[in-house]
């Protein structure tokens, strides 16, 4: 009787764990995408070129990407609770430093610390979900998690434009640093790595024919990267998410301001559609993937992303305002809204014992992709010339052609992806 009671307690407590760790993801997306709105303010403050602006923004992505593999190892050994709470303190310091930085060099350092500090949340979340939920609920909760990232993206658009106009972009980042420190405290106080740490039974009853041998950290890493089935999802992540982070996290704002003459607030309103797509699309795509399969969702979304980039490259300066809202929504739906599905497929391709390592390894690729696309596009638009800090239309045309190339590569990777839905269903029987 007590076992049933303990199981019910665990099922209730897991939603508190989710509430806290999901709320942390709001901070991740705010920090990730905020340069798109305040990019020109930062450029003016530091007298930076387009290429240097790309370096400043991408300084988040390199440490974030580099930290994914160590994070996978940490959450499989040290545990998500200690990992997230410790690194969030680093992110808090980085956000404060960036807000107070008197020079571009210190701002880049602050951005590096932010990227490294929030880098542990994504992998830690999916490790927690793997311990607290079965496979079908895992992907649904992953969709809600990504939707919370959408709230962070939403706060980094029009609300950030309003706040930066009111108190300045510097004070806004300092306030986010303080908020991050508070969240680190909540994670340490309430999050638990698995039900057994509260004395409750596991959510995954042992299957008799399931091997119980533990997989070592280095062995798990080798098992992931040596598997051919891993690389299609890795390439998809690099290209599709790279396009999303480049346009949604930096160059979408300057494009709307320079080409369409929009104010910072108006551009932020259009960029908010990226967040709406995450909030609405991520849970919906997760549900659809439980019905039709993982692979069809990836293929369909890559087709959508390719169509969006093609339209932008063909009509860069003549799209109706309403169409801009639709296209930025579809841009996010075809790329960023699949973050949870990327993690789900990777987790389903490998044993649960190395869930952190496998998800951490694949999560290298979106952020190396984001850094690569942001910097390369910065070089492309700067090379095409500018007048008084306003980049040319030709530069933005080339930007979208480059993104179209990336989206088509992601489509090819999606076609090669291995379907994992049947395997996930079998594991829950």
C-alpha positions in Angstrom: 0.0 0.0 0.0 2.8 2.3 0.9 4.4 1.7 -2.6 1.3 2.9 -4.3 1.3 6.0 -2.1 5.0 6.7 -2.8 4.4 6.3 -6.5 1.6 8.8 -6.4 3.8 11.2 -4.5 6.5 10.9 -7.1 4.1 11.5 -9.9 3.0 14.7 -8.2 6.5 15.9 -7.3 7.8 15.5 -10.8 5.7 18.4 -12.0 7.4 20.7 -9.4 10.7 19.5 -10.8 9.5 20.4 -14.3 8.1 23.8 -13.3 11.5 24.9 -11.9 13.7 23.5 -14.7 11.3 24.6 -17.4 11.3 28.1 -15.9 15.1 28.1 -16.2 14.7 27.5 -19.9 12.9 30.9 -20.2 16.3 32.5 -19.2 18.1 30.4 -21.8 16.1 31.6 -24.7 16.0 35.2 -23.5 19.8 35.3 -23.4 20.1 33.4 -26.7 17.8 35.7 -28.8 18.1 39.1 -27.1 20.8 40.4 -29.4 18.3 40.5 -32.3 16.5 43.3 -30.6 19.3 45.2 -28.9 22.0 44.5 -31.6 22.0 48.0 -33.0 22.1 49.5 -29.5 25.2 47.3 -28.6 26.8 48.2 -31.9 26.4 51.9 -31.2 27.7 51.5 -27.6 30.8 49.6 -28.6 31.3 51.1 -32.1 31.4 47.6 -33.5 31.3 46.5 -37.2 28.9 43.9 -38.4 31.5 41.2 -38.2 32.4 42.1 -34.6 28.7 42.3 -33.8 28.4 38.7 -35.1 31.3 37.7 -32.9 29.7 39.3 -29.8 26.4 37.5 -30.3 28.0 34.2 -31.3 30.2 34.3 -28.2 27.2 32.7 -26.5 27.1 29.8 -28.9 30.7 28.6 -28.9 30.9 27.9 -25.1 27.3 26.6 -25.1 28.3 24.1 -27.8 31.6 23.2 -26.3 29.9 22.5 -22.9 27.3 20.1 -24.3 29.6 17.0 -24.1 30.9 17.8 -20.6 27.3 18.5 -19.6 26.2 15.1 -20.8 29.0 13.5 -18.7 28.2 15.7 -15.7 24.5 14.9 -15.7 25.1 11.2 -16.0 27.5 11.3 -13.1 27.2 14.4 -10.9 23.4 14.8 -11.6 21.3 17.6 -13.1 20.6 19.3 -9.8 24.1 20.2 -8.9 25.1 20.8 -12.5 22.3 23.3 -13.3 22.5 25.2 -10.0 26.3 25.6 -10.2 26.4 26.8 -13.8 23.4 29.1 -13.4 25.5 31.1 -11.0 28.1 31.5 -13.7 25.5 32.7 -16.1 24.2 35.2 -13.6 27.7 36.7 -13.2 28.1 36.8 -17.0 24.8 38.7 -17.6 25.8 41.3 -15.0 29.3 41.7 -16.5 27.8 42.1 -20.0 25.4 44.8 -18.8 28.2 46.7 -17.0 31.0 46.1 -19.5 32.8 49.3 -20.6 34.4 47.7 -23.6 33.6 45.2 -26.3 36.1 42.7 -25.0 34.5 42.5 -21.5 31.1 42.3 -23.1 32.2 39.3 -25.2 33.6 37.7 -22.0 30.3 38.3 -20.3 28.5 36.7 -23.2 30.9 33.7 -23.1 30.1 33.2 -19.4 26.3 33.4 -20.1 26.6 30.8 -22.8 28.6 28.5 -20.7 26.4 29.0 -17.6 23.0 28.3 -19.3 24.5 25.5 -21.4 23.6 22.7 -18.9 19.8 23.3 -18.8 18.7 21.6 -22.0 20.6 18.3 -21.5 19.8 18.3 -17.7 16.1 18.7 -18.5 16.0 15.7 -20.8 18.0 13.6 -18.3 15.4 14.5 -15.7 12.5 13.7 -18.0 14.1 10.3 -18.8 14.1 9.5 -15.1 10.7 10.9 -14.2 8.5 10.0 -17.3 8.0 7.2 -19.8 8.8 7.6 -23.5 5.4 8.9 -24.7 5.1 11.4 -21.8 8.7 12.2 -22.3 8.2 13.8 -25.8 5.0 15.6 -24.6 6.8 17.1 -21.6 9.7 17.9 -23.9 7.3 19.9 -26.1 6.1 21.9 -23.1 9.7 22.5 -22.1 10.4 23.9 -25.6 7.3 26.0 -25.3 8.7 27.6 -22.1 11.7 28.5 -24.2 9.2 30.2 -26.4 8.1 32.4 -23.5 11.8 33.3 -23.1 12.0 34.1 -26.8 8.8 36.2 -26.5 10.3 38.2 -23.6 13.4 38.8 -25.7 11.4 40.5 -28.5 8.8 43.3 -28.0 9.0 43.2 -24.1 12.8 43.6 -24.3 12.5 46.4 -26.8 10.1 48.2 -24.4 12.4 47.5 -21.4 15.6 48.6 -23.2 13.9 51.8 -24.3 12.7 52.4 -20.7 15.8 51.5 -18.6 18.4 50.7 -21.2 19.8 47.4 -22.5 22.5 47.4 -19.8 20.3 47.6 -16.8 18.0 45.0 -18.4 20.8 42.5 -18.6 21.9 43.2 -15.0 18.3 42.4 -13.8 18.4 39.2 -15.8 21.6 38.3 -14.0 19.9 38.7 -10.6 16.9 36.6 -11.7 19.2 33.9 -12.9 20.9 33.7 -9.4 17.5 33.3 -7.8 16.6 30.4 -10.2 19.9 28.7 -9.3 18.9 28.7 -5.6 15.5 27.2 -6.5 17.0 24.4 -8.5 19.3 23.4 -5.7 16.6 23.5 -3.1 13.8 21.6 -4.9 15.0 19.6 -8.0 15.9 16.0 -7.5 17.7 13.8 -10.1 15.4 10.8 -9.7 12.5 9.6 -7.5 14.8 7.4 -5.5 16.5 10.5 -4.0 13.2 11.1 -2.2 12.8 7.5 -1.3 10.2 6.8 -4.0 10.1 3.9 -6.5 11.5 4.3 -10.1 9.1 5.3 -12.9 10.8 2.6 -15.0 10.2 -0.9 -13.7 13.1 -3.2 -14.5 12.4 -5.4 -17.6 13.6 -9.0 -17.1 15.4 -9.2 -20.4 16.9 -5.7 -20.1 20.6 -5.7 -19.3 21.6 -4.0 -16.1 25.2 -3.4 -16.9 26.3 0.2 -16.5 27.9 2.0 -19.5 31.0 4.0 -18.7 31.2 7.7 -19.6 33.9 7.3 -22.3 32.3 4.1 -23.6 29.0 5.9 -23.9 30.5 8.8 -25.8 32.2 6.4 -28.2 29.0 4.5 -28.6 27.2 7.7 -29.7 29.6 9.2 -32.1 30.5 5.8 -33.7 26.8 5.1 -34.6 25.8 5.9 -38.1 22.2 6.5 -37.0 23.5 9.5 -34.9 24.7 11.6 -37.8 21.5 12.5 -39.7 20.0 14.2 -36.6 23.4 15.9 -35.9 23.6 17.4 -39.4 19.9 18.4 -39.2 20.6 20.2 -35.9 23.6 22.0 -37.2 21.9 23.4 -40.3 18.2 23.9 -39.3 19.0 25.3 -35.9 21.9 27.2 -37.2 19.5 29.1 -39.6 17.1 29.6 -36.8 19.6 31.1 -34.4 21.2 33.2 -37.1 18.0 34.9 -38.2 16.0 34.7 -35.0 18.9 35.4 -32.6 20.7 38.2 -34.5 20.2 39.1 -38.1 16.4 39.1 -38.3 16.2 42.4 -36.3 18.7 44.4 -38.4 17.1 43.0 -41.6 13.7 44.2 -40.6 15.0 47.6 -39.5 17.3 48.2 -42.5 15.2 46.8 -45.3 11.7 47.6 -44.2 12.5 50.7 -42.1 10.8 49.4 -39.0 11.4 50.7 -35.5 13.0 48.5 -32.9 9.7 47.9 -31.2 7.9 47.0 -34.5 10.7 44.7 -35.5 10.5 43.1 -32.0 6.8 42.5 -32.7 7.5 40.5 -35.8 10.3 38.6 -34.1 7.8 37.7 -31.4 6.3 35.3 -33.9 9.4 33.1 -33.4 8.4 32.7 -29.8 4.7 32.1 -30.6 5.7 29.3 -32.9 7.8 27.7 -30.1 4.9 28.1 -27.6 2.2 26.7 -29.9 4.2 24.6 -32.3 6.4 22.6 -30.0 3.7 20.7 -28.1 1.6 20.2 -31.2 4.6 18.8 -33.2 5.4 16.5 -30.2 1.8 15.2 -30.2 1.9 14.7 -34.0 5.2 12.8 -33.7 3.5 10.3 -31.3 0.9 9.6 -34.0 2.7 9.7 -37.4 6.3 9.2 -36.3 9.4 11.3 -35.7 10.8 11.3 -39.2 7.8 12.7 -41.1 7.7 15.7 -38.7 11.4 16.4 -39.4 10.9 16.1 -43.2 7.9 18.3 -43.2 9.5 21.0 -41.1 12.6 21.1 -43.2 10.5 21.5 -46.3 8.7 24.4 -44.5 12.0 26.0 -43.6 13.3 25.7 -47.1 10.2 27.4 -48.5 10.5 30.3 -46.0 14.2 30.9 -46.9 13.3 30.7 -50.6 10.6 33.3 -50.3 12.8 35.7 -48.4 15.6 35.3 -51.0 13.2 35.9 -53.9 11.3 38.8 -52.4 13.6 40.3 -49.7 12.2 43.9 -49.7 8.7 43.5 -51.1 6.8 41.2 -48.7 3.6 42.5 -47.2 3.8 43.2 -43.4 1.3 40.4 -42.7 3.5 38.0 -44.6 6.5 38.9 -42.5 4.6 37.8 -39.4 3.7 34.5 -41.1 7.1 33.8 -42.4 8.9 34.4 -39.1 6.4 32.1 -37.4 7.0 29.4 -40.1 10.8 29.9 -39.8 10.6 29.0 -36.1 8.1 26.2 -36.6 10.3 24.6 -39.2 13.5 24.6 -37.1 13.6 25.8 -33.4 10.3 24.2 -32.5 11.8 20.8 -33.0 14.4 21.0 -30.3 12.6 18.6 -28.0 12.1 16.2 -30.9 15.8 16.3 -31.7 16.5 15.3 -28.1 13.8 12.7 -28.1 15.1 10.9 -31.2 18.6 10.9 -29.9 17.5 9.6 -26.5 15.5 6.8 -28.2 18.5 5.8 -30.4 20.6 4.9 -27.3 20.3 3.3 -23.9 18.7 5.3 -21.1 21.9 4.9 -19.1 23.7 7.3 -21.5 20.7 9.7 -22.1 22.7 12.7 -20.9 25.7 11.8 -23.0 23.7 11.1 -26.2 21.6 14.3 -25.9 24.6 16.4 -24.9 26.6 15.1 -27.9 23.8 16.0 -30.4 23.3 19.3 -28.7 26.8 20.4 -29.7 25.6 20.8 -33.3 22.8 23.4 -33.0 25.1 25.8 -31.3 28.1 25.3 -33.4 25.7 25.8 -36.3 24.3 29.0 -34.7 27.8 30.4 -34.2 28.8 29.4 -37.8 25.8 30.9 -39.4 25.8 34.1 -37.3 29.5 34.9 -38.0 29.3 33.8 -41.7 26.3 36.0 -42.3 28.0 38.9 -40.5 30.8 38.6 -43.0 28.4 38.3 -46.0 26.4 41.4 -45.1 29.5 43.4 -44.2 31.2 42.4 -47.5 28.2 43.6 -49.5 28.7 47.1 -48.2 26.8 49.6 -46.0 26.0 53.3 -45.8 25.9 54.9 -42.4 25.7 51.6 -40.7 22.8 50.4 -42.8 23.6 47.2 -44.7 22.7 46.8 -48.3 19.7 44.9 -49.7 22.2 42.7 -51.7 23.8 41.7 -48.5 20.5 40.5 -47.1 19.6 38.7 -50.3 22.9 36.8 -50.1 22.1 36.1 -46.4 18.9 34.3 -47.3 20.5 32.4 -50.1 23.0 31.1 -47.7 20.2 30.1 -45.2 18.4 28.4 -48.1 21.4 26.2 -48.7 21.5 25.3 -45.0 17.8 24.4 -45.0 18.1 22.2 -48.0 21.0 20.3 -46.4 18.8 19.8 -43.3 16.1 18.4 -45.6 18.5 15.8 -46.9 19.5 14.8 -43.3 15.8 14.5 -42.3 15.2 12.1 -45.2 18.1 9.9 -43.8 16.8 10.0 -40.2 15.9 6.7 -38.5 12.4 6.4 -37.3 12.3 5.7 -33.5 8.6 5.8 -32.6 8.0 2.1 -32.7 11.0 1.5 -30.5 9.8 4.0 -28.0 6.3 2.4 -27.9 7.9 -1.1 -27.4 9.9 0.2 -24.5 6.8 1.2 -22.6 5.0 -2.1 -22.9 
